[in-house]
């Protein structure tokens, strides 16, 4: 069996080693690519509870004022509101706050929405009784 190896030249052995190295690197890169793709797919779907809390803290820091007077209506932090914009877009969610530049922040489901007060047509409080149909 060793007689077959004796017929190989040094150049043949080097070619075989380089070819084995290239195949190994190709296999490793394909497996890394598969792992990275699955991690990226899962990272977009799940936001941990800790990350949600951190995002809400940053939002409260950016919008420090708790109350807003809008055409005689007083809106306070934590109220459920329905905002109608000048473009007739309706935003429903929990009021978080306002900043110095007259921008409101509302948490609507999975989204945090900031909108200028000047471009809001109407803000109404949504009663929890209306939501439940009572």
C-alpha positions in Angstrom: 0.0 0.0 0.0 2.8 2.4 0.8 4.3 1.8 -2.7 1.4 3.9 -4.2 2.4 6.8 -2.0 6.1 6.5 -3.0 5.0 7.2 -6.6 3.5 10.6 -5.7 5.7 13.6 -6.1 6.1 16.3 -3.6 4.1 18.6 -5.9 1.2 16.1 -5.9 1.2 16.1 -2.0 1.2 19.9 -1.9 -1.7 20.1 -4.4 -3.7 17.6 -2.3 -3.0 19.6 0.9 -4.0 22.9 -0.6 -7.2 21.3 -2.1 -8.1 19.8 1.3 -7.6 23.2 2.9 -9.8 25.0 0.3 -12.6 22.4 0.7 -12.4 22.6 4.5 -12.7 26.5 4.4 -15.6 26.2 2.0 -17.5 23.9 4.3 -16.8 26.0 7.3 -17.9 29.2 5.6 -21.2 27.6 4.4 -22.0 26.4 7.9 -21.2 29.9 9.4 -23.4 31.5 6.8 -26.3 29.2 7.7 -25.9 30.0 11.4 -25.7 33.8 10.8 -28.8 33.7 8.6 -30.8 31.9 11.3 -29.6 34.2 14.0 -30.6 37.3 11.9 -34.0 35.8 11.2 -34.7 35.2 14.8 -33.2 38.5 16.0 -35.8 40.5 14.2 -38.7 38.5 15.5 -38.0 38.5 19.2 -37.3 41.5 21.3 -36.6 40.5 24.9 -38.6 42.0 27.8 -35.4 43.7 29.0 -34.9 45.4 25.6 -38.5 46.6 25.6 -38.1 48.1 29.1 -34.9 49.9 27.9 -36.6 51.2 24.8 -39.4 52.6 26.9 -37.0 54.3 29.3 -35.2 56.0 26.4 -38.6 57.1 25.1 -39.6 58.6 28.4 -36.2 60.4 28.6 -36.7 61.9 25.1 -40.2 63.0 25.9 -40.0 64.3 29.5 -43.2 66.4 29.7 -46.2 64.4 31.1 -49.1 66.6 30.1 -50.3 68.3 26.9 -53.0 70.9 26.4 -54.5 70.4 23.0 -57.4 72.8 22.1 -58.6 72.8 25.7 -58.2 69.1 26.3 -55.6 68.0 28.8 -53.8 64.7 27.9 -51.6 63.1 30.6 -49.1 60.3 30.5 -50.6 56.8 30.4 -53.9 57.9 28.8 -55.3 55.9 25.9 -55.7 58.3 23.1 -56.9 58.4 19.5 -55.0 60.9 17.3 -56.2 62.0 13.9 -53.5 63.6 11.8 -54.0 66.2 9.1 -53.5 63.4 6.6 -56.5 61.6 8.2 -54.3 58.9 9.6 -55.6 57.5 12.9 -53.1 56.5 15.6 -54.4 54.7 18.8 -52.2 54.0 21.7 -50.9 55.1 25.1 -49.6 58.6 25.4 -46.0 58.7 26.7 -45.0 62.3 26.7 -44.0 65.5 24.8 -40.7 67.2 24.2 -39.5 70.8 23.8 -40.0 70.7 20.0 -43.8 70.0 20.4 -43.6 66.4 19.3 -45.8 63.8 21.0 -44.9 60.2 21.6 -47.5 57.4 21.5 -47.0 53.7 22.0 -49.4 51.9 19.5 -49.1 48.2 19.8 -45.6 47.2 18.8 -44.7 50.6 17.5 -43.5 53.8 19.1 -44.9 56.8 17.1 -43.7 60.4 17.4 -45.8 63.1 15.7 -45.7 66.9 15.6 -48.5 68.6 17.5 -48.9 71.2 14.7 -49.8 68.4 12.3 -52.5 66.9 14.5 -56.1 67.6 13.7 -57.7 66.0 16.8 -56.9 64.1 20.0 -59.6 62.2 21.9 -59.4 60.0 24.9 -60.4 56.4 24.3 -62.3 55.0 27.3 -61.6 51.5 28.2 -65.4 50.9 28.4 -65.7 51.9 24.7 -63.0 49.4 23.8 -64.7 46.5 25.5 -68.1 47.4 24.1 -69.7 48.2 27.4 
